[in-house]
Amino acid sequence: MRRPASMRSRADAPGRGQVRVSAVARRPAGRRPALPARAGRPAYPVHAGAWWLWSLALGTAATRTTNPLLLALLLTVSAHVVVTCRPRTPTARSYSAFVRLALAVLLIRLAFAVLLGSPIPGTHVIVTLPEVPLPHWAQGIRLGGRVTAEALVFALYDGLKLATLLICVGAANALATPARLLKSLPGALYETGVAVVVALTFAPHLVADVQRLRAARRLRGRPDRGIRGLLQVGLPVLEGALERSVALAAAMDARGYGRTAEVPSAVRRTTAALTLGGLLGVCAGTYGLLTAEGGTYGLPVLLVGLAAALAGLWLGGRRSPRTRYRPDAWNLRSCLVAGSGAAAAALLTLAASRDPEALHPGVVPLVTPQLPLWPAAAVLLGLLPAFVAPAPKEPM
């Protein structure tokens, strides 16, 4: 029985699935489907190490001065770069926590200066507190007494320097997390990097478990405070930590953690000699730089030791072959970011040796701090990342 022509044309026409099969059949056997162009690109435009070098360089610059105007300029530079360049990730919000911590440190430093006094002599008495008599073995310590303006200004300068250093470290955490930095360690430090990452993530998991269990007990109408609540919350938290440790150990073993590749014995001996000799050279060079007698040999020995230690780490990385998924690339932007911070630190260190009075305003007698021009311009070099390193998109 013959089918109608309309039915025969619909039945015999190639369907959607048949078109796909024929397209695959026409593809050459040696070619693979093209991947998206973004699959091999790094998730971040600037290397994590560049951000940490930039932040630590600004912190080093903060340690070279007690001028409140320069310290305020350093805080402004770091805050502007963080707001402009930080990624849109939950860890980028840690900057505000470091700012609160720095403010608490500054207030504690001022409170100690008020309650415990200060070795800085002063004539401008602000208030006289009741003084608590102390025994003879506590000489040199006092509670209460006169509070002078010179002591408060000295405490303010000192606390502001420490607060600036803390905020610079917070900027590094907001711009590049420590886990992202440890992911870029050389292969010789792979096990150390994994151990530090696990240690850094232990406390947040523990706090999250405690908050979750306390919320569950409150929903059930059970106490979550006091000795009884602490015991009934602490035991499940400890049990969960042990279970997480066992699961982590099984996952690390399944992924081949701790297994090393075979390398010749000569390479192993060379690696050990370079690493040990390089570390000894770094120690000897640092000691030479800190002493007056070793000023001639300190820097060369330090540089030679550092080069030998880096060569040993590079050779040691051959024992742990591994791959990185979307590794951070050290590119021109990374060089500009790290270089801007290093230039600011170097110029401020030079200014501290050339004009110490401008970078360390006196408090006895009290003087009004002035803003030195070229040290301020050196600090402004730290703004370069805001123009060359835009905020990256969320990693896929």
C-alpha positions as CSV (number, residue, x, y, z in Angstrom):
1,M,0.0,0.0,0.0
2,R,1.5,3.3,-1.1
3,R,1.6,6.3,1.3
4,P,0.4,9.7,0.3
5,A,3.0,12.0,-1.1
6,S,2.6,14.5,1.9
7,M,3.2,11.7,4.5
8,R,6.1,10.3,2.5
9,S,7.9,13.7,2.4
10,R,7.5,14.3,6.1
11,A,8.6,10.9,7.1
12,D,11.6,10.8,4.8
13,A,12.8,14.4,5.6
14,P,15.9,14.5,7.8
15,G,15.0,15.3,11.4
16,R,16.9,17.5,13.9
17,G,18.7,14.5,15.4
18,Q,19.7,13.3,11.9
19,V,21.1,16.7,11.0
20,R,23.4,16.6,14.1
21,V,24.6,13.1,13.2
22,S,25.5,14.1,9.7
23,A,27.3,17.2,10.9
24,V,29.4,15.1,13.3
25,A,30.1,12.6,10.6
26,R,31.3,15.4,8.3
27,R,33.8,16.7,11.0
28,P,37.4,15.6,10.4
29,A,38.4,12.8,12.8
30,G,41.4,14.7,14.2
31,R,39.6,17.9,15.2
32,R,38.0,18.6,18.5
33,P,35.2,21.1,19.2
34,A,36.6,24.5,20.0
35,L,36.5,25.5,23.7
36,P,35.4,29.0,24.7
37,A,38.1,31.6,24.5
38,R,37.8,32.4,28.2
39,A,38.5,28.8,29.4
40,G,42.3,29.2,29.4
41,R,42.5,32.8,30.6
42,P,43.5,33.6,34.2
43,A,40.6,34.6,36.5
44,Y,42.5,37.6,37.7
45,P,44.4,40.3,35.7
46,V,47.0,40.8,38.4
47,H,49.1,38.1,40.1
48,A,48.4,37.6,43.8
49,G,52.0,38.0,44.7
50,A,52.0,41.5,43.1
51,W,49.2,42.6,45.3
52,W,50.9,41.3,48.5
53,L,54.2,43.0,47.5
54,W,52.3,46.3,46.9
55,S,50.5,46.1,50.2
56,L,53.6,45.1,52.2
57,A,55.6,47.8,50.5
58,L,53.1,50.4,51.7
59,G,53.2,48.9,55.2
60,T,57.0,49.2,55.0
61,A,56.6,52.8,54.0
62,A,54.3,53.3,57.0
63,T,57.0,52.1,59.4
64,R,59.4,54.8,58.2
65,T,57.4,57.7,59.4
66,T,55.3,59.0,62.3
67,N,54.0,62.0,60.4
68,P,50.2,61.8,60.7
69,L,49.7,63.6,57.4
70,L,51.8,61.0,55.5
71,L,50.1,58.1,57.3
72,A,46.7,59.5,56.5
73,L,47.8,59.8,52.8
74,L,48.9,56.1,52.9
75,L,45.5,55.1,54.3
76,T,43.7,57.1,51.6
77,V,45.8,55.5,48.9
78,S,45.2,52.0,50.1
79,A,41.5,52.6,50.6
80,H,41.1,54.0,47.1
81,V,42.9,51.1,45.5
82,V,40.9,48.6,47.4
83,V,37.6,50.2,46.5
84,T,38.7,50.4,42.8
85,C,40.4,47.1,42.3
86,R,39.1,44.5,44.7
87,P,37.2,41.5,43.2
88,R,33.6,40.9,43.7
89,T,34.1,38.0,46.1
90,P,33.0,37.4,49.7
91,T,36.6,37.5,51.0
92,A,37.0,41.0,49.6
93,R,34.8,42.3,52.4
94,S,37.5,41.7,55.0
95,Y,39.0,45.2,54.5
96,S,36.3,46.7,56.7
97,A,37.2,44.2,59.5
98,F,40.8,45.2,59.4
99,V,39.8,48.9,59.5
100,R,37.8,48.2,62.7
101,L,40.7,46.3,64.1
102,A,43.1,49.1,63.4
103,L,40.7,51.6,65.0
104,A,40.5,49.4,68.1
105,V,44.3,49.2,68.3
106,L,44.5,53.0,68.1
107,L,42.0,53.5,70.9
108,I,43.7,50.8,73.1
109,R,47.1,52.6,72.5
110,L,45.6,55.9,73.6
111,A,43.9,54.3,76.6
112,F,47.2,52.8,77.8
113,A,48.8,56.2,77.5
114,V,46.1,57.7,79.7
115,L,45.9,54.9,82.3
116,L,49.5,53.7,82.5
117,G,51.3,56.9,81.7
118,S,54.1,57.5,79.2
119,P,57.9,57.9,79.4
120,I,57.6,61.1,77.3
121,P,58.0,64.1,79.5
122,G,55.5,66.9,79.1
123,T,54.4,70.3,80.5
124,H,50.9,70.7,79.0
125,V,48.8,68.8,81.6
126,I,45.3,68.0,80.3
127,V,43.9,66.1,83.3
128,T,45.1,64.6,86.5
129,L,43.7,61.2,87.4
130,P,43.8,59.6,90.8
131,E,47.0,57.7,91.1
132,V,47.0,54.1,92.5
133,P,50.0,53.4,94.8
134,L,52.0,50.4,93.7
135,P,54.6,48.3,95.6
136,H,58.3,49.0,95.3
137,W,58.9,46.0,93.0
138,A,56.6,47.7,90.4
139,Q,58.8,50.8,90.1
140,G,58.5,52.5,86.7
141,I,54.8,51.6,86.4
142,R,52.1,53.9,87.5
143,L,48.3,53.8,87.3
144,G,46.7,57.2,86.9
145,G,48.4,60.5,87.5
146,R,49.0,63.4,85.1
147,V,48.0,63.1,81.5
148,T,50.0,65.4,79.3
149,A,49.4,66.5,75.7
150,E,52.9,65.4,74.7
151,A,52.2,61.9,75.9
152,L,48.9,61.7,74.1
153,V,50.3,63.0,70.8
154,F,53.2,60.5,71.0
155,A,50.7,57.7,71.6
156,L,48.6,58.9,68.7
157,Y,51.5,58.9,66.3
158,D,52.6,55.5,67.5
159,G,49.2,53.9,67.3
160,L,48.4,55.5,63.9
161,K,51.6,53.9,62.5
162,L,50.5,50.5,63.7
163,A,47.0,51.0,62.5
164,T,48.2,51.9,59.0
165,L,50.3,48.8,58.9
166,L,47.3,46.7,59.8
167,I,45.1,48.3,57.2
168,C,47.8,47.7,54.5
169,V,47.7,44.0,55.4
170,G,43.9,44.1,55.2
171,A,44.2,45.6,51.8
172,A,46.3,42.6,50.7
173,N,43.7,40.2,52.1
174,A,40.9,42.1,50.2
175,L,42.8,42.2,46.9
176,A,44.2,38.7,46.9
177,T,43.4,36.1,49.5
178,P,46.2,34.1,51.2
179,A,44.9,30.9,49.7
180,R,45.3,32.4,46.2
181,L,48.8,33.5,47.1
182,L,49.7,30.1,48.4
183,K,48.4,28.5,45.2
184,S,51.3,30.2,43.4
185,L,54.0,28.8,45.6
186,P,56.8,26.8,43.9
187,G,56.5,23.0,43.7
188,A,59.0,22.5,46.5
189,L,56.7,24.3,49.0
190,Y,53.6,22.5,47.8
191,E,53.0,20.5,51.0
192,T,53.7,23.6,53.1
193,G,51.2,25.6,51.1
194,V,48.5,23.0,51.5
195,A,49.1,22.8,55.2
196,V,48.8,26.6,55.6
197,V,45.6,26.7,53.5
198,V,44.1,24.0,55.7
199,A,45.1,25.8,58.8
200,L,43.6,29.1,57.5
201,T,40.3,27.5,56.7
202,F,40.1,25.6,60.1
203,A,39.0,28.6,62.2
204,P,36.2,29.9,59.9
205,H,34.7,26.3,59.6
206,L,34.9,26.0,63.4
207,V,33.1,29.4,63.9
208,A,30.4,28.5,61.4
209,D,29.8,25.1,63.2
210,V,29.4,26.9,66.5
211,Q,27.0,29.5,65.1
212,R,24.9,26.8,63.3
213,L,24.7,24.6,66.5
214,R,23.8,27.5,68.7
215,A,21.0,28.6,66.3
216,A,19.7,25.1,66.2
217,R,19.6,24.9,70.0
218,R,17.8,28.2,70.2
219,L,15.1,27.0,67.7
220,R,14.5,24.0,69.9
221,G,14.2,26.1,73.0
222,R,17.4,24.8,74.6
223,P,20.0,26.9,76.4
224,D,23.1,27.8,74.3
225,R,25.0,29.8,76.9
226,G,26.7,28.9,80.2
227,I,28.6,25.8,81.1
228,R,25.9,23.4,80.1
229,G,25.4,25.1,76.7
230,L,29.1,25.2,76.1
231,L,29.5,21.4,76.7
232,Q,26.5,20.5,74.6
233,V,27.7,22.7,71.7
234,G,31.4,21.9,72.1
235,L,31.1,18.1,71.7
236,P,29.2,18.2,68.4
237,V,31.7,20.8,67.1
238,L,34.6,18.5,68.1
239,E,32.9,15.6,66.4
240,G,32.3,17.5,63.2
241,A,35.9,18.7,63.2
242,L,37.2,15.1,63.5
243,E,34.8,14.0,60.7
244,R,36.0,16.8,58.5
245,S,39.6,15.9,59.1
246,V,39.0,12.3,58.2
247,A,37.2,13.3,55.0
248,L,39.9,15.8,54.1
249,A,42.6,13.2,54.6
250,A,40.8,10.7,52.4
251,A,40.3,13.3,49.7
252,M,44.0,14.3,49.8
253,D,45.1,10.7,49.7
254,A,42.8,10.1,46.7
255,R,44.4,13.0,44.9
256,G,47.9,11.8,45.4
257,Y,49.0,14.2,48.1
258,G,52.5,13.6,49.4
259,R,53.6,11.4,46.5
260,T,56.8,12.5,44.8
261,A,58.5,11.8,41.5
262,E,61.8,10.0,41.1
263,V,64.8,12.4,40.6
264,P,68.5,11.5,40.3
265,S,70.4,11.5,43.6
266,A,72.8,14.2,42.2
267,V,69.8,16.5,41.8
268,R,68.7,15.8,45.4
269,R,72.1,16.5,46.8
270,T,72.4,19.7,44.8
271,T,69.0,20.8,45.9
272,A,69.8,20.3,49.6
273,A,73.2,22.0,49.3
274,L,71.7,25.1,47.5
275,T,68.8,25.4,49.9
276,L,70.9,25.0,53.0
277,G,73.7,27.2,51.8
278,G,71.3,29.8,50.5
279,L,69.5,30.1,53.9
280,L,72.8,30.3,55.7
281,G,73.8,33.1,53.3
282,V,70.6,35.0,53.9
283,C,71.2,34.8,57.7
284,A,74.8,35.9,57.4
285,G,73.9,38.7,55.0
286,T,71.1,39.9,57.2
287,Y,73.4,39.9,60.3
288,G,76.0,41.8,58.3
289,L,73.4,44.5,57.4
290,L,72.3,44.9,61.0
291,T,75.9,45.4,62.3
292,A,78.3,48.2,61.6
293,E,81.2,45.8,60.9
294,G,79.4,43.9,58.2
295,G,78.3,46.8,56.1
296,T,80.7,45.9,53.3
297,Y,79.9,42.2,52.9
298,G,76.3,42.1,54.1
299,L,74.4,43.0,50.9
300,P,76.5,40.8,48.5
301,V,76.2,37.8,50.8
302,L,72.5,38.4,51.2
303,L,71.9,38.5,47.4
304,V,74.1,35.4,46.8
305,G,72.3,33.5,49.5
306,L,68.9,34.5,48.2
307,A,69.8,33.4,44.7
308,A,71.1,30.1,45.9
309,A,67.9,29.5,48.0
310,L,65.7,30.3,45.0
311,A,67.7,27.9,42.8
312,G,67.3,25.2,45.4
313,L,63.5,25.7,45.6
314,W,63.3,25.6,41.8
315,L,65.2,22.3,41.6
316,G,63.2,20.9,44.5
317,G,60.0,21.5,42.6
318,R,60.9,18.7,40.2
319,R,60.0,16.2,43.0
320,S,56.4,17.2,43.0
321,P,55.0,17.5,39.4
322,R,51.6,19.1,39.4
323,T,49.4,21.3,37.3
324,R,47.5,24.5,38.2
325,Y,44.0,25.2,37.0
326,R,43.9,28.7,35.6
327,P,47.1,29.9,37.2
328,D,47.7,33.6,37.9
329,A,49.9,35.2,35.2
330,W,52.7,37.5,36.1
331,N,52.3,40.1,33.4
332,L,53.1,43.8,32.8
333,R,50.2,44.9,35.1
334,S,51.7,42.8,37.9
335,C,55.1,44.4,37.4
336,L,53.5,47.9,37.5
337,V,51.6,47.1,40.7
338,A,54.5,45.6,42.6
339,G,56.9,48.3,41.3
340,S,54.6,51.2,42.4
341,G,54.6,49.9,46.0
342,A,58.3,49.2,46.0
343,A,59.1,52.6,44.6
344,A,57.0,54.3,47.3
345,A,58.7,52.3,50.1
346,A,62.2,53.0,48.7
347,L,61.6,56.7,48.3
348,L,60.1,57.0,51.8
349,T,63.0,55.1,53.3
350,L,65.4,57.5,51.5
351,A,63.4,60.5,52.8
352,A,63.6,59.2,56.3
353,S,67.4,59.1,56.1
354,R,67.7,62.5,54.4
355,D,65.1,64.5,56.3
356,P,64.2,62.7,59.5
357,E,62.6,65.8,61.1
358,A,59.9,66.0,58.4
359,L,59.0,62.4,58.6
360,H,59.2,62.3,62.5
361,P,57.7,65.5,63.9
362,G,58.7,66.2,67.4
363,V,56.4,66.0,70.4
364,V,58.7,67.7,73.0
365,P,58.2,70.5,72.4
366,L,55.0,70.1,70.4
367,V,55.2,71.1,66.8
368,T,52.6,71.2,64.0
369,P,53.4,68.4,61.5
370,Q,54.0,69.6,58.0
371,L,53.4,67.7,54.8
372,P,56.7,67.2,52.9
373,L,56.2,67.4,49.2
374,W,58.4,64.8,47.6
375,P,57.7,62.1,50.2
376,A,54.0,62.8,49.6
377,A,54.5,62.4,45.9
378,A,56.3,59.1,46.6
379,V,53.3,57.9,48.5
380,L,51.0,58.9,45.6
381,L,52.9,56.4,43.4
382,G,50.9,53.7,45.2
383,L,47.8,54.9,43.3
384,L,49.1,53.4,40.1
385,P,47.2,50.1,40.5
386,A,43.9,52.0,40.5
387,F,44.6,53.0,36.8
388,V,46.3,49.8,35.5
389,A,44.5,47.0,37.3
390,P,40.7,47.2,37.0
391,A,38.5,45.1,39.2
392,P,38.3,41.5,37.8
393,K,35.1,39.7,37.1
394,E,34.0,36.8,39.4
395,P,36.0,33.7,38.6
396,M,34.0,30.9,36.9
